[in-house]
Amino acid sequence: MSSPKIGDPRPSLPPIRPRDVERPQNSPPPGAPPAVKAPPPASGFDPTKSIKDALSKLGFGTGAATELKRNDLQSKPLPEVKDLQEKVNVYRTEHGAKPIKEDGFFGPKTEKAVKDLQKEFGLPETGRAGPSLETRLAVESDPSFKKLDDDTKKLIRTQLTAAGDDQAKLDNLKGLATAPGMDNLSPKHRQQLMEALNREPENADLAKGLCKLANSENFAKTSDATKSSLIDTIRTNGPVTDAKVDAALSLVGNPKFAALSDSDKALVCEGFKGSKADPAFAQNVEKLLNDPKFDGASADLKTAVLSQVKNYPDARTVTNVGKALGKDWFKTQDLADQQRSLKLIGRLSSYDKGDRAIMDNTLNKFLDGDYKLVWKEYKSDGKSTTYGEGGDSTLWLNKGIVADGNAKMIENSKTNHLALSTTPHEVNHNINGDKVAKTYKYFEAEYRAWYVGFKAENGREPTNQEAMEQRLSWQLNPDSFYGKYAKEALKDPKEAQKFYDMLSTMSGQKVDAKNWETVIKSDASTWPDAAKPAPVPSGNITNS
C-alpha cells in the first residue's frame, strides 16, 4: 500500500459531523425518520447484537471461525467494528499509513484497509476481517514480538498464515510467539520452540508447555544442547502436563545438574527423554545428583552411573543405582566391575516382562540388605557355561558374560540368562540355605531355584512340559553335576518315592521304580497334563 513514511504524525481530524461518518450505501440521510426494525425470528436471533455475540452461539470460541465484513445496510455503529478499526490504525500508523475513521461502520474504506492488510500479510484478500487478521494484528503490535529477530518473525508470520482462520491454532501460535521469555532466548531456540508447536498447532497443552519453557529462567540459563533436548522431549512424549514441564525445569535448574560436564548433562537429558518425560524419573535424578555419595564419586564413576540411568530410563533404576553407591561391596569393586554391576541393576530394575516381586526382592537383598555381589572369572571347559553361584550371602557372577564399559548390557541368550534367571536363582539358594546333598530335598532345592528364576524371567509358572524339558531331565541325568546326587538319593526307597510322586504329578501317569527312566525320556508334550503348571516347590519362592 502507498503510505507516508513511518513516523509521520497522525493528521488531526475535524470534529465528526453526520456527513463525515462512513455512512453505508442506501442508509437513510440525516434527519430521516428511523427505520422500522423487523422483529427477531422465532429462533431468537437478534440482528442488532454484535456479530461476535451471535456467532458465539454457533460455537465460536472452540475453534469455529467468525469474521467481520462490509455491511451496507448497517444502521448503527458496532463496537467490534470500531475495535477492528482501532487495531488497523495502530498498525497503519506504526507503518506510516494514514488512519481510517474509527466510526464503527464497516463500509468500503474499512473493507479497503482490510484488503490492504491481507495483501501485506499474505492472507486471502477477501476484505473480511476474521481470526487470521485479528490475530496477526495482535501479534504485530505485541511488545514481546517486536523484540524478536527478523528470521523468527518471518517464521511466526508464515505459521500464522498457514493456520488460516482456525481460532485454536491461532491462539496457540500467538501465545508462544508473544511469550515474554522468548526475548531471552537465542534465535535458534526461539525458532525451535515455534517449529515444535507448528507440528501440532492445535495442541493447547503443548503450547502451554512450550510457553512455560520459554518463560523459565532455568530454561534460559541452561546450555544450548539442553534446551534443544528439552524442547524435543516435551514435544515427542505424549500428553504435555504441568508436572512433566515443572519436573524438567526443576532438574535443569538444579545447581548439581549445572555442575555436570556437558556429556553427563546429555546423558541425563537422554534419560529423561527415554523415560517419556516421567516426572518421577526427573525427581529421582535430582535426588541422585544431590546425594553426597554421588557428589563425592569420581568423574568416571559419575559417568558410569548416569550412563545406566540413560540406558535404563526408569525411576526405579535411578533409585537403585543410587543405593549401590553406598554399599561396601560396590565401593570395593574396580571401575570395570562397577560398570557391570550398574548394568545388572539397571536391567533388573526396569525389566517388566517378568515377575516384579521376585526381581525387587532379589535387588533388595543387595541394595537394602547384607548380600554381596562379586564378579568372577570362570574357565570354560568347552561343554557348559558357569553363569554364577551362591553361598554365604554372596553371589558370584561370570564377568566374562557381561562386558564392562558404559554401553547398555548386550541382550542375548547368555546375558539374559545371567541377569534374569541366574541372579534370582542363586539368591534363592542363599535365602533357603540350600546345601548339596544326596537327597530329594537337595534335588527339590535345585528345582525350586530354577522355578524362581523361570518366574522372574517369564512372569509366570513353568508348565510340566517346560519343567521336565528345561530342568528335571537334566537334574536326573546321571552324567550331569546334579544327576550323580539324584542317582544316590534314588537308592533309598523312601527318598525314591518322593521322586516318583513328583514325576507322577507332572506326567499324569503312575510312576515307580520300573518306569521312571522311561517316563523322563518320553516326549513331555504328549503328557495329558503337559500344559498345566508345574508343581510348586516347597520353601521360599519369592526371594522375600
N, C-alpha and C positions, 0 to 999 in steps of 0.2 A: 504494500500500500504506500502511496506517497504521503509524506508527513513531514512536519518540521523536524529539526534536529532535536535529539534527546536533550532535555534540559530547558527547552524553550518554555517561557512562563505560560501558564494556562490563561487564555484570554478571559477577560471579565465579561460576564453575561448581563444583559439588561434584565430588569425585572420581568418575570414571566407574565404575559398578558394572554388572554384567550387565543389570540391568533398565532402566538408563538408556540403553543403546545403542538406536539407532533400528533395532530388530530387524524385518526384513521379516515380513510375514504368512506363516503356515504354516511358519516356520523352527522347528527343534527347540528346546525350552526348555533353560535351563541345566542341565547335568549329564546330559543325554540322551546315549546312545551316538552316536558320529559316524555320519553317513550314509555309506552305501557309494557311492563315486564310480563313475559309469559310465565304461567305457573309452572313450578317444577314438575317433572314427570313423576309417575307413580312410584318409580324406583327410589325416589328421594334425592336424586342427584340435583344439586343446586348449581347452576352455571355461574352464579355470582361468586361462588367460593373460588379460592385460588386453585390454580391448576395442580399445584403440588398436593394440596389437601385432598382434591378429588381423586388424583391418581394413587394416593397412598392407600385408598380403599381397595384399589385393584392390585395391591401387592408391592407398591414402591417402598423401598427400604429393605427389601430382601433380595436385591439383585435385579429387580424389574427396572427398566429404563423409563424415564419421563423426560419431557422436553418442553421448552417454551418456544412459541412460534408466532409469526406475524398473524395479527387478527384485525382486519379492517372494520370489523363490527364491534370492536371493543368500546364499551360505553363509559368506562371509568378506569382510572389508573389502577394497576395491580402492584402491590408491594414487591412481589417476587420479580416482576419485570424491572422495577426501579432498582432492586438489589443487583440484578444482572447488569443493568446499565452502569451502575457504580463500579462494579468489578471490571467491566470492559474499559471504563475510563481510567481506572488505576493503571491498567496495562498500557493503554494508548498514551497516557500522559508520560509514563516512565520511558516509553519508546519514541517520544517526540511527535505523537499524532494528536490532533485536536480531539477534545472530548465530544461525545454526543450528549444530547439533552437527557437528563435523568428525570423523565416525566411519568414513568410508569406505563407508557403506551408502547406496545410492540408494533411499530409501524415500519415503513420502508427504510428509514435511516438506521434504525436499530438492526433491521434484517441485514442491511449492507455492512454494518460494522461487524456483525456476527460472521458473515461470509468472509470478510477480510481476515478475521482472526482464524477461521477454519482453514483458509488457504495458507496462512503463515504457519499454522501448527501441523499441516499435513493431514487435516481431517476432511472428510467429505463436505463439500461446500453446499450444504443444504439450507443454510440460513436459519436453521432451527437450533436452539441452544439446549443441548441435552447434557447428560452427565459427563461426557468426554470433554466438552468445552468448559463446563463449570469446574471440573477437577483440574484441568490444565491451567485455568486462570488462577485457581487457588494455589497450585504448586508454584507457578511462575512468580507469584507475589510473596511467597513464603520466605522469611529472612534466612532460615537454615538452608533452603535450596539455593538461594542466591550466592551462598558462600562456597558452593561446590565447584570443582574444576569443570572445565568445558566438556571434557570427554564423558564424565559421569552424567552431566546434564543431558548430553546428547543421547546417552543410553537410556536414561529415565524417560525422556521425551518419546523415544522410539517405543518403549514398553507401554507407555500410556496410550499412544496412538493405536497400538495393536490390541489393547483391551477394549476398544470400541466404546459402547455405552453400557458395558457390564459394570453396574454400580459396585458389586462386591470386589471385583478385581481392581477397579479404580481406587476404591477406598484403601485396599491393602497396599497397593503400589504407592499411593500418596503418603500413607502413614510412614513407610520406610524411607521414601525419598525426602521427607521433611523432618526425619528424626534428628533432634539437635546433636546427638552424638556422632552423626556422620561426618561432621566438620573436623572431628579429632582423628579420623582415620585417613590412611593413605588412599589415593585414587584407586589403587589396585583392590583394596579391601572394600571400599565403597561399591565398586563395580561387582565384586564377588557376592556381596550381600544382595544387590539388586538382581543379579543373574540367578542366584539361588531361589529368590522369591518368584522370579519370572517362569521358573519351571512349573510352579503351582500357584499362579497369581490369585486363584480363588480361595486358597487355604488361609483362612484368617488366623488360625493358631500358628502357622508357620510365620506369617507376617509379624505377629506379636512377638514370637520368639526371636526373630532376627532383629526386630526393633530393640528388644532387650539387650541383645549382644551389642548393637551399635551404640546404645546409650550407656553401656557399662564402662566404668573407669578401669576395672580389672581387665576387660577385654582390650581396651585401648592401649594398656601398658604392656601387654604380653607380646611375644615375638611374632613376626610375620608368619612363620610356619605354624605356630599355634593358632593364630587367628584363622588361617586357611583351613586347618584341620577341624576347628570347632564349627565353622560355617558348614562344612561338608557333613560333619557328624549330625548336626541338628537337622539338616535338610533331608538326610537319607535314612533316618532311623525311626520310621513310624510316626505316630501322632506326636506333635510337639506339645510339651506340657511345661508349666512353670517350674515344676520340680526338676525336670531334666536340665532346663536352662540355668536355673539357680545353682544346681549342684555343679555344673560345668564351670560357671563363673566363680564359684567359691573355690573350686580346685585350682584353677589357673591363677587366682588371686592370692593363693597361699604363699607366704614367703619361702617355704621349703620347696615348693614347686619352682619358684623363680630361681632358687639357688642350684637347681639341677643343671647338668650340662644340656646343650641343645639336643644331643642324641637321646639322652634319657627323657627329656620332655617329650620328644617324639614318640618314645615307647609308651608313655602314659597316655598320650593323645590317641595313639592307635588302639590301645587297650580300651579306652572309653568308647571309641567308635565300634570296636568289636563287641562290646557289651550292649550295643544298641542304645547307647546313651543312658544306661541304667543309673539312676541317682544313687542307689546303694553302692554300686561299683565306685563312683566318684568319691562318695563319702568315706568308703573304706580305704581308698588310696590316700586320701588326706590323713586319715589316722595312721597309716603306714609311714607316710613322709614325716609326720610329727613324732613318731616313735623314736626315742633316743637310741634304741638298738639299731635302727636303720640309719639314723643320722650319723652314728659312730662307725658304720661299716666302711670298708674300703671302697674306692671308686669302682673297682672291678666287681665287687660283690653287689653293690647297688645296681649296677647294670644287669647283673645276672638275675637279681630279684625282679626288676622291672621288665626284663625280657619275658619271664614266665607270666607276669601279670598281663603282658600284651599277648602272649601265645595262648593263654587260657583265660580270656577276658570274662571273669566271673567274680562276683563279690566274695564268694566263698574262697576262691583261690587267693585273693588279696589278704584275707584274714589269716589263712593258714600259712602262707609263706612268711607272714609277719611273725607268727608264733614260732616258726622254725628258727628264726634269728636268735631266740632266747634259749634254745636247747643246747646243752653241753655236747651232745653227740654231733650236732650240726656244726658248732663252732670249732670242734677239733678236726673236722674234715678239711682236706685241701680244696682249693677252688674247683678243681675238676669234679670231685665227688659232691661238693655243694651244688654244682650245676645239675648233676644227676639227681640229687635229692629234690631240688626245686622242680625239675621236670616231673618227677614222680608225684609230688604233692599237687602240682597243677593238674596233672591228668586225673588223679583220683578225686580231686575237689570238684571238678567240672563235669565228670562223666555221669550222664543222666540216663543212660540206657540200661544200667544195671540196678542192683538193689542199693538205694541210697543209705539205708540204715546200716548195712554192713560196711559200706565204704566209709561213712562218717565215723562209725565206731572204730574201724581199723585206723584211720588217721588220728583219732583222739588218743589212741594208745601211745603214739609217738609225740604228738603235739601238746597234749594235756596230761599225759601220763609219764611213766618212767621207762617206757620201751626205748630201745636204741636201734638206729638204722646204720648198717655198715655195708659199704661196697667192697666186694672181694673178687679177686681173680681166681677163676676156676679153669683148670686144664681140661681140655676136651679129649675124650677118648675116641672121638670119631663115630661113636654109636649113639650116644644120647647127650643131652644138654642138661647141665645142672642150672636151674634158674635161681634157686635160693634155698635157704634152710633156716630153721628157727630153733631157739633154745635159750634158757636163762634170760628171758625178756629182751632178747636180741634177735634182730632179723638181718641175716646176711643175704645180699643180692648180688647177682653176677654183673660186675661192672662192664664186662665185655659185650653185654647185650644193649646197654644204654650208653650212647655216646655222650661225651662231655660237650661243652660249648653252650651257647645261649639260644640255639635254634629250638624249635618245638621238638618234642620226642617223636622220632620217626615211628609211624604206626605200621607195624607188620605183625605177623603171627607171633614172633618171639617177644617183641616189646609188649604186645597186647597181653600175652600170657603172663609175662613177668609182672606187669603193673596191675592188671585187673583180676588175675586169678592167683598167682603165686603169693603176692603180698598178703591178701586176706587169708589165704590158705595157711601160710606159715604162722601168721599171727594167731589163727585159731588153735594151732598146736600149742603155742605158748599159753594161751588162755586156759586151755583144758589140761595143761601139764602132761601132755602125751609122752609116753616112753616106749621105745622099741621093745617088743616082747613077742614070744611065740604063743600068742593068744588071739582069740576072736576080738577081744577088746582093742588090741592094737590094730587089727585089721579094720575094725569099725572106725577107729580114730582116723586112719588114713582116708577112709571113705568119707567121714564127716568133714575133714578139712577140704577134700575135693568138692564135696557138696556145697560148702560155704563159698568156695572160690567160684563155682559154677553160677550160683545165685548172684554173687557180687557182680560178675561179668554180664550175665544174661537177664537178670531181673526176674527170674522165675525158677521153680524147682526143675531139676532134670527129670526126664521120663525114665521108665525102666530100661528102655532100649538104650538111651544115651548113657545111663549109669553103667550098664554092662559093657557096651562097646568102648566107651571112653575111659573107664576106670577099673571096674571089677575084674574083667577078663585079664587085665594086666596084673592086678594085685594077686590073682590066683595062678598066674603063670610061674611055675617053679624056677624058671630061668631069670626072673626079674628080681630086683632087690627085695621087694616085698613078698614075692612068691615063696621064697625059702622059709620065711617066718610063718606064712599061712600053711605051708606044707606040714610043718612040725605041729602046728595047732590042730590040724585035721586028724592027727594020730590019736588025739584024746577024744573019745566018744562024746563026752559032754560038750566039749568045745566044738566038735564037728557038727553036732546037731544045731547049734546056733547058725553055722554057715548054711546048712540045709534049709532051715526055716526062712532065712533071708532070701535064698535063691528061689524057694517055693513061692514066696510073696511076689517076687519080681517076675518070674516066668509064668505064673498062673498054672503050674503043674506040680505034682508031687515030686520032691527031690530028696534023694537019700544017697547013701554011700555007693550004690550001684550005678547011678546015672548022673551024678553031679557034674562029672567032667564032660559028659555028652551034652548036658544042658548048657554049660557055659560056652561050649564050642558051636552050639546051634545058632541059626540065624535069629537074632533077637527081634527082628522086625516081624517075625511070624508068631511071636508070642501073643496070646489073647489079651494080655494086659500091657502090651508094649508101649502104648501111648499114655498110660496112666502115670501119675507122679511116682517117682522112685521112693522107697521107704525113707522116712525121716530118721536120721541117726540120733542117738542119744547124746547128751552133752550140750554145751553152749554152741548154738548155730547162728548167732547174730553178732558175735565178736564184741558184745557189750561188756 
